[in-house]
Amino acid sequence: MATREANGDTPLDTGGEAFELLENSRKAWIYTYIYHHPSTTIQSIVETLDLPQRTVYEYVEDLEAPGFIEQSNDGRPAEYTAREIDLKLVEGDAERRITPELVEAIARRIRDDDIDTYINRHGLDGLAVALEYAWEYVDGSVTHQIMAREQEISPLEAGVILDGLRPVVED
């Protein structure tokens, strides 16, 4: 499936609670931080991610309601742990998985202009496809030229996004 243009009709560009997480990079960043730092506090998130405390409280509530994160203690301050996300979305012939790695890739758009540009050009679905290639790229079974040819994008763009996604799949 070519990812030439973000068109809003692809599996990961449609609605739903899980998709709200995918569409909000700051919320995705908070989930990712909690995922990598179990039993973390609101204050730790505020200080580390340099986000307003009110925003963090609001987003933590938003992530807790559908069960993406949960409070991991009974005391104060509250500590949070992220649950593993592994959702499969099928639409026609396209099948995509929403995983912590995809959420992290989306979160990285805040600090990585290359990922942000790729999402703007190819949508969340295109990013999910690129992430699948990134796994194979890191293990050496795919090159950026193969991705470029199969996805009908330039070799430069393929190389840039694969390098941008490398930290997501290597962590």
N, C-alpha and C positions, 0 to 999 in steps of 0.2 A: 504494500500500500504506500503510495507516494505521500509525502507530507508537505507538499509544495506550499499550500496556503492553509492558514487556520480558518476553518469555515464554520465552526460552531456546531456541526452535525456529527462529529466523530464521537466515539463512546465517552471519552473523558472530558468533552466540552459540553456535556448536557448536565441537567440539574440533579439535586439530591443533597442530603446532609453531608455525605462524605465529600461531595464535590465542593461544598463551601470551604472545606479545609484546603482543597487543592487550588482554589481561586484566591485565597488570601495568604500571601507569602509570609506575612508576619505571624499569622496563626500557625502556618506550617513550620516556621522557624522555632516557635515555642514548643510545638509537638516534638520536633527533632531534638531540641535541647533536652527536653524531659526524657525522651527515648534514650539518649546517650548518657544522661545523668540521673539515674533512678533515685527516687526519694529526695528530689530537689524541692526547694521552697520558692514561693513567689519572689521573695527578696533576692534570692540567688539569680532568678531569671531576669529580674529588673536590672540588677547590677551587671550581669554578664552580657546580656543582649542590648543593654542601654535603651530600654523601652520604658515608657511611662507606666507607673505602677497601676493606674486605673485601667489602662489598656491590657496589661498582663492579667489583672483580675478578671476582666471581661472575657478575654480569650480563653483563659483557663476554664471559666464556667462553660463557655461554648464548646470546649473540647471534652469537658467532663460529662455534659448532658448526653451525647450519643455514645459515650463509653470509650473514646479514644485515649483518655487518661483517667486515672482514679486516684483518690486520696489514699496514700499508703500507710497512714498512721491515724491515731485517734486524738493526738495531742495538738498543741500549738507550739510553734507554727506548723501549719498543715504542710505535709510533704506529698509530692505527686510522683506517680510512676506512669509511664506510657504503656499502653497495651499494644501488642503486635497487631498491625493492620495487614490483612491479606484478603482483599476483596477481588473477585473476578467479575468483570463486566463484559458481556457479550452483546454485540449488536451486529446482526448479519454475519459476515465472515470475519469481522474484527473482534479480537479478544484482547482485553487489557487487564492488567493486574494493578491494583492500588496497594502499594507496599510502603513500609517506612522509607525505603530508598527513593521511591518516587516522590514522596512528601519532602524528603531532604533535598532532592534535586530542585523542586519547586521553591523551597525555602532559600536556596542558594541564589535565586534570581535577584534577591535583595542586594547581594554583595558581588555578584558576578554579571557584568554587563553582557557577556557572551551568552550565558544561559537565558537572560532576560530577552535578548534579541531573538534567540532561537524560539522561545515560547511565543513571542509576538509574531514571528513569521509562520510557525508551524503548529501552534496551539499546544495544549496539554497532551493531546494524543500524539503529536509529533515528538514531544519530549519523552513520552513513554516508550515510543519506538526507539528513539536514540538511546535510552537507558538500556534497552534490551541489547542493542549493538555494543554498548559500553562494557557490558559483562564479557562479551566475546572478545572485544578489543583488548581488555586487560589480560585475559588469559591467552591472547595471541592467536586466536582462531579466526579473527576478522581484522581487516585493515580499514583505514579510513576510505581508501579507494573503493573497496567493496560496498561499504555503506553508501558512499556517494552515488555509485552506479545504481544500486538497488532502490535507493530512496529518491533518485533523480534530483540530487542537490550537488553543489560544487564540492570537489575534494577538500578545498580549504574550509568550507563550512562544516563538513563532516569531521575533519581533523580538529577544528576548534571546539565543537560540541563534545566530541569524545574525550578530549583532554580536559574540558570543563567538568565532565561527569566522572572522570577517573577517581577523584577523592571520595565520591559517593559510593562507588562499588568496592574501593579498596579498604574502606573503614570497617 
